[in-house]
Amino acid sequence: MTTITTAALTSCGDGAEKKSEESTNEKVTKVAWGEADGKPVDLYTLTNANGVQIKISTYGGVVTSWVTPDKAGNKSNVVLGFDSLSGYLAKPPYFGAIIGRYGNRIGKGTFKIDTTTYQLATNNGANHLHGGNKGYDKVVWDAKPADSTASLTLTYLSKDGEEGYPGNLNITVVYTLTDENELLIDYTAETDKATVVNLTNHSYFNLTGDVNNTILDHQLQINADKYTPVDAGLIPTGELKDVKGTPFDFLQPHKIGERIAAVEGGYDHNFVLTRTGSDLELVATLSDSVSGRKLEVFTTEPGLQFYSGNFLDGTIKTSDGKSINLRTGLCLETQHFPDSPNKPAFPSTLLKPGEKYHTVTKYKISVN
Ligand code: GLA
């Protein structure tokens, strides 16, 4: 593997600094991005043949930016993120990060495997959310760029007992940017003790490429004829409810803002995907008519958490000082259903020694 070193001006730490940019192949470059937990953090840039660029931090496996053209060819960043590590160390609400060991909520942070009851961190009221106090979004991942493609492999060993979860879990997440402007995310994991696993990515999309705009005019379509209603703590009641005649019916495209007032608190719900099989399948389409950008979501997962950025309140600012206001980003988190470990009727999230956890999700951006 050859290492090319070029000088590049990149924003690092709290100011712009001259840094050395290394690359192992011309489609993957990296810069040193500071330190967390006493470990060096790097920022990788994946570039495809169209000049589309996705940046990924080894801290949290965060997709920090995805710069892609609109219909006029003007490029801008379509995910919420920061230019420097300090933005992430201030604990934004999971911007762009890999989420685990269990994406979304586990009621009261407790579950049982066989006869053993496990108690996880309760970091969201009485419940456990997105892996606990220090989930995979707040750890430094090991990274290995591919030899010739725009691809980066991240690995992390989540130790037995971390945040209360049983079993040493060896996780690999491979991010690949294709020449079709797709971000492929391939998740695998293996354990040495029975555990629960539900990995996802928490990117907030704003297809306008400008955080001054809300996502309320984006059109969304989701292949889901049912969703999982929740209690006041956002834990599914266990019911799979028909979307028909409700504001959760996105079988045909609807503007997000059209019916949001009728959903208490806004959308933050798991949709039960109507799948034809277990392969990678198109499950949702998001589009913005002004920029012409379209995002298609493909996954092998049974569920999709549509979160309309209801907790964004302007207190967090982008690196160039813009307030990240209510509903200026939305998440389409592919997943197993929230609280599955306590809902035997939901698809299982149990992983046993000798088994391999494997899910794939693909986000594809095009212009119309
Ligand atoms: C997920 C949850 C939301 C919220 C966000 C982060 O989408 O479902 O309730 O916690 O993450 O703010």
Residues whose N, C-alpha, C, O or C-beta is under 5 A from the ligand:
A	BS01	GLA	P93 D268 Y307 F311
